[in-house]
Amino acid sequence: MYVPASFAETDTPKLHDFMRRHSFAVLTTQVEGGLVVDLY
């Protein structure tokens, strides 16, 4: 997904806090051999 630089968030603790406060967060990570999906 394209995210313009002006909207990018790189503060990991801030992102984790957001995911904890909003139950719709899904973190998808590409790893060797497939994808890993975590629901928060």
C-alpha positions as a Markdown table, in Angstrom:
| # | Residue | x | y | z |
|---|---|---|---|---|
| 1 | Met | 0.0 | 0.0 | 0.0 |
| 2 | Tyr | 1.4 | 3.4 | -1.0 |
| 3 | Val | 1.7 | 5.8 | 2.0 |
| 4 | Pro | 2.9 | 9.4 | 1.1 |
| 5 | Ala | 5.9 | 10.4 | 3.2 |
| 6 | Ser | 3.9 | 13.1 | 4.9 |
| 7 | Phe | 1.5 | 10.5 | 6.3 |
| 8 | Ala | 4.1 | 7.8 | 7.3 |
| 9 | Glu | 4.4 | 6.9 | 10.9 |
| 10 | Thr | 7.7 | 5.3 | 12.0 |
| 11 | Asp | 7.4 | 5.6 | 15.8 |
| 12 | Thr | 6.9 | 1.9 | 16.7 |
| 13 | Pro | 5.6 | 2.5 | 20.3 |
| 14 | Lys | 3.1 | 5.0 | 18.9 |
| 15 | Leu | 1.9 | 2.4 | 16.3 |
| 16 | His | 1.6 | -0.3 | 19.0 |
| 17 | Asp | -0.4 | 2.0 | 21.3 |
| 18 | Phe | -2.8 | 2.8 | 18.4 |
| 19 | Met | -3.3 | -0.9 | 17.7 |
| 20 | Arg | -4.1 | -1.6 | 21.3 |
| 21 | Arg | -6.6 | 1.2 | 21.5 |
| 22 | His | -8.4 | 0.2 | 18.2 |
| 23 | Ser | -9.6 | -3.3 | 17.9 |
| 24 | Phe | -9.5 | -3.3 | 14.1 |
| 25 | Ala | -5.7 | -3.3 | 13.7 |
| 26 | Val | -4.1 | -6.0 | 11.6 |
| 27 | Leu | -0.4 | -6.2 | 11.2 |
| 28 | Thr | 0.8 | -8.1 | 8.1 |
| 29 | Thr | 4.5 | -9.0 | 7.6 |
| 30 | Gln | 6.1 | -10.7 | 4.7 |
| 31 | Val | 8.6 | -13.4 | 5.7 |
| 32 | Glu | 10.5 | -16.0 | 3.8 |
| 33 | Gly | 7.9 | -18.5 | 2.7 |
| 34 | Gly | 4.8 | -16.5 | 3.2 |
| 35 | Leu | 3.0 | -13.9 | 5.3 |
| 36 | Val | 2.4 | -13.5 | 9.0 |
| 37 | Val | -0.8 | -11.9 | 10.1 |
| 38 | Asp | -1.4 | -10.6 | 13.6 |
| 39 | Leu | -4.7 | -9.3 | 14.8 |
| 40 | Tyr | -4.7 | -6.7 | 17.6 |
